[in-house]
Amino acid sequence: MTRRWLPLVTLVLFLIGTPLVALGQASGVPSINLSVDTATSPEQLSTTIQIVILITILSLAPSILVMMTSFTRIVVIFHFLRQAIGTQNTPSNQILISLALFLTYFVMSPVLKEVHTTALQPYLNDEIEQQEALALAVSPVKEFMIHHTRDKDLELFASYFPGATAATPRDLSLMVVVPAFMINELRIAFQIGFMLYLPMLLIDMVVSAVLMSMGMMMLPPVMISMPFKILLFVLVDGWYLVVESIINGLL
């Protein structure tokens, strides 16, 4: 039976595909060609190098987002909060990461605005060179990281980095500032996570004690305590309080 239908199916596909191919040829669908040619002028070589650098920066953009912004602190706090409540995968990772991205943009918007005003626009208007634009773009970001980093953390990496001596923290290299900023963000995120765990742990202990006193030792305390933890979090407007504390700590 299948062999009988095979010629008919082939004929139908041929009749449908032939007009589509002809339509694509007649409408002049543009083609994309990738080639490596020899540069005939220094300007072409410079443009090629700039494109390669831009592609490299775009590939490193996720790492830059994690290392040089408040994204690390926010997403770690959200994961601690979810584990403390005990809702497993609710909210999902996509929701938490999306919320963390928007909060990161909200917190970093003054820094991004300064980078756009002092570095990007003058460079696009051919008022400054590429090296100067890069230095002006890094300066506000470094200022943000140093403002939210302890001197103790900066001294830790400066002591192991050769030639990292500087008169002020603003003169330090990014090789010192970035890891110091990251461990400081993780320290603050773990502190806030501990504070989020305390009331939830108290509820778990109370529920476990009540179940033990009633002789219900086979009933998992998590099944009983999780609704109470969710109720407590909703009654105190937990999302508002958590987000407010994050924004106040970063602005």
C-alpha positions as CSV (number, residue, x, y, z in Angstrom):
1,M,0.0,0.0,0.0
2,T,2.9,2.4,0.8
3,R,4.5,1.7,-2.6
4,R,1.3,2.6,-4.4
5,W,1.2,6.1,-2.8
6,L,4.9,6.8,-3.2
7,P,4.7,8.0,-6.9
8,L,1.8,10.2,-6.1
9,V,3.5,11.8,-3.1
10,T,6.6,12.4,-5.3
11,L,4.6,14.0,-8.0
12,V,2.8,16.4,-5.5
13,L,6.2,17.4,-3.9
14,F,7.5,18.1,-7.4
15,L,4.5,20.2,-8.4
16,I,4.7,22.2,-5.2
17,G,8.5,22.7,-5.1
18,T,8.9,23.7,-8.8
19,P,6.9,27.0,-8.5
20,L,8.6,27.9,-5.2
21,V,12.0,27.6,-6.8
22,A,10.9,29.6,-9.8
23,L,9.4,32.3,-7.5
24,G,12.7,32.5,-5.6
25,Q,14.7,32.9,-8.8
26,A,12.3,35.5,-10.2
27,S,12.0,37.6,-7.1
28,G,15.8,38.0,-6.8
29,V,16.3,36.7,-3.3
30,P,19.6,38.1,-2.1
31,S,22.5,35.7,-1.4
32,I,25.1,35.9,1.3
33,N,28.7,35.2,0.5
34,L,31.6,35.0,3.1
35,S,35.1,35.4,1.8
36,V,38.5,36.4,3.0
37,D,40.1,38.9,0.5
38,T,43.4,40.8,0.4
39,A,43.2,44.3,1.8
40,T,44.2,46.9,-0.7
41,S,44.6,49.8,1.7
42,P,45.4,50.4,5.4
43,E,41.8,51.6,6.0
44,Q,40.4,48.3,4.9
45,L,42.7,46.4,7.2
46,S,41.8,48.7,10.1
47,T,38.1,48.2,9.4
48,T,38.6,44.4,9.3
49,I,40.4,44.5,12.7
50,Q,37.6,46.6,14.2
51,I,35.0,44.1,13.0
52,V,37.0,41.2,14.5
53,I,37.3,43.1,17.8
54,L,33.6,43.8,17.8
55,I,32.7,40.2,17.2
56,T,35.0,39.2,20.0
57,I,33.4,41.7,22.4
58,L,29.9,40.4,21.5
59,S,31.0,36.8,22.2
60,L,32.3,37.9,25.6
61,A,29.2,40.0,26.4
62,P,27.6,37.4,28.7
63,S,30.8,37.2,30.7
64,I,31.1,40.9,30.9
65,L,27.5,41.1,32.1
66,V,28.2,38.6,34.9
67,M,31.6,40.0,36.0
68,M,31.2,43.8,35.8
69,T,27.6,44.4,36.8
70,S,25.3,43.6,39.7
71,F,23.8,40.6,37.9
72,T,25.7,38.1,40.0
73,R,24.4,39.5,43.3
74,I,20.8,39.7,42.1
75,V,20.5,36.2,40.5
76,V,22.2,34.5,43.5
77,I,19.8,36.2,45.9
78,F,16.8,35.0,43.8
79,H,18.1,31.4,43.9
80,F,18.6,31.5,47.6
81,L,15.1,32.9,48.0
82,R,13.6,30.0,45.9
83,Q,15.5,27.4,47.8
84,A,14.5,28.9,51.2
85,I,10.8,28.8,50.3
86,G,11.2,25.3,49.0
87,T,9.2,25.7,45.7
88,Q,11.8,23.7,43.7
89,N,11.7,25.1,40.2
90,T,9.0,27.8,40.8
91,P,9.7,30.5,39.6
92,S,11.7,28.9,36.8
93,N,15.3,29.8,36.0
94,Q,14.1,31.7,32.9
95,I,11.9,33.9,35.0
96,L,14.5,34.6,37.6
97,I,17.2,35.4,35.1
98,S,14.9,37.6,33.1
99,L,14.0,39.6,36.3
100,A,17.6,39.8,37.2
101,L,18.5,41.1,33.8
102,F,15.9,43.9,34.0
103,L,16.9,44.8,37.5
104,T,20.6,44.9,36.4
105,Y,19.7,47.3,33.6
106,F,17.7,49.4,36.0
107,V,20.5,49.6,38.5
108,M,23.2,50.1,35.8
109,S,21.3,52.7,33.7
110,P,23.1,55.7,35.2
111,V,26.4,54.1,34.4
112,L,25.3,53.1,30.9
113,K,24.0,56.6,30.3
114,E,27.4,58.1,31.3
115,V,29.2,55.6,29.0
116,H,26.9,56.6,26.1
117,T,27.4,60.3,26.8
118,T,31.1,60.5,27.4
119,A,32.4,57.7,25.2
120,L,30.0,56.2,22.6
121,Q,28.5,59.4,21.2
122,P,31.9,61.3,20.8
123,Y,33.4,58.2,19.1
124,L,30.5,57.9,16.7
125,N,30.8,61.6,15.9
126,D,34.5,61.2,15.2
127,E,35.5,63.5,18.0
128,I,37.8,61.0,19.8
129,E,39.9,58.0,18.8
130,Q,39.1,54.4,19.6
131,Q,41.6,54.1,22.4
132,E,40.3,57.2,24.2
133,A,36.7,56.0,23.7
134,L,37.5,52.7,25.3
135,A,39.2,54.3,28.3
136,L,36.3,56.7,28.8
137,A,33.8,53.8,28.6
138,V,35.7,51.7,31.2
139,S,36.0,54.6,33.6
140,P,32.3,54.8,34.8
141,V,32.1,51.0,35.0
142,K,35.2,50.8,37.1
143,E,33.9,53.6,39.3
144,F,30.7,51.6,40.0
145,M,32.7,48.4,40.8
146,I,35.1,50.2,43.1
147,H,32.2,51.9,44.9
148,H,30.7,48.5,45.7
149,T,34.0,46.8,46.6
150,R,35.7,46.7,50.0
151,D,39.3,47.9,50.2
152,K,40.2,44.6,51.8
153,D,39.2,42.7,48.6
154,L,41.1,45.2,46.4
155,E,44.2,44.8,48.5
156,L,43.9,41.0,48.3
157,F,44.2,40.9,44.5
158,A,46.5,44.0,44.3
159,S,49.1,42.2,46.5
160,Y,49.3,39.2,44.1
161,F,49.1,41.1,40.8
162,P,52.5,42.4,39.7
163,G,52.7,46.1,39.2
164,A,49.3,46.8,40.7
165,T,50.5,49.5,43.1
166,A,48.4,52.7,42.6
167,A,47.9,56.0,44.4
168,T,44.1,55.6,44.4
169,P,41.8,52.6,43.8
170,R,40.7,54.2,40.6
171,D,44.2,53.7,39.2
172,L,44.1,50.0,39.6
173,S,43.8,47.7,36.7
174,L,40.7,45.8,35.7
175,M,42.6,42.6,36.5
176,V,42.4,43.6,40.1
177,V,39.1,45.4,40.3
178,V,36.9,42.8,38.5
179,P,37.7,39.7,40.7
180,A,37.5,41.9,43.9
181,F,34.1,43.1,42.8
182,M,32.9,39.6,42.1
183,I,33.8,38.1,45.5
184,N,32.3,41.1,47.2
185,E,29.1,40.6,45.3
186,L,29.0,36.9,46.3
187,R,29.7,37.9,49.9
188,I,26.7,40.3,50.0
189,A,24.5,37.8,48.2
190,F,25.2,35.0,50.7
191,Q,24.6,37.4,53.6
192,I,21.2,38.3,52.2
193,G,20.5,34.7,51.4
194,F,21.2,33.8,55.1
195,M,18.7,36.4,56.2
196,L,16.1,35.0,53.9
197,Y,16.6,31.5,55.2
198,L,16.1,32.4,58.9
199,P,12.3,32.9,59.0
200,M,11.8,29.9,56.6
201,L,14.0,27.7,58.9
202,L,12.0,28.8,61.9
203,I,8.7,27.7,60.2
204,D,10.3,24.3,59.3
205,M,11.3,23.8,62.9
206,V,7.9,24.7,64.3
207,V,6.1,22.4,61.8
208,S,8.5,19.6,62.6
209,A,8.0,20.0,66.3
210,V,4.2,20.0,65.9
211,L,4.3,16.9,63.8
212,M,6.6,15.1,66.2
213,S,4.3,15.9,69.1
214,M,1.3,14.6,67.2
215,G,3.1,11.4,66.4
216,M,3.1,12.0,62.6
217,M,6.7,11.1,62.1
218,M,6.1,9.5,58.7
219,L,4.6,12.8,57.2
220,P,7.4,14.9,55.5
221,P,7.5,18.3,57.3
222,V,8.2,20.1,54.0
223,M,4.8,19.2,52.6
224,I,3.2,21.1,55.6
225,S,5.7,23.9,56.0
226,M,5.8,25.0,52.3
227,P,2.3,26.5,52.2
228,F,2.9,28.4,55.4
229,K,6.2,29.8,54.0
230,I,4.5,30.9,50.8
231,L,1.7,32.5,52.9
232,L,4.2,34.3,55.0
233,F,6.1,35.5,52.0
234,V,2.9,36.8,50.4
235,L,1.6,38.5,53.5
236,V,4.8,40.5,54.1
237,D,5.0,41.4,50.3
238,G,8.2,39.5,50.0
239,W,9.1,40.3,46.4
240,Y,8.7,44.0,47.1
241,L,11.0,43.8,50.1
242,V,13.6,41.8,48.4
243,V,13.8,43.9,45.3
244,E,13.7,47.1,47.4
245,S,16.7,45.9,49.5
246,I,18.6,45.0,46.3
247,I,18.0,48.4,44.7
248,N,18.8,50.3,47.9
249,G,22.1,48.4,48.3
250,L,23.2,49.1,44.7
251,L,22.1,52.7,44.2
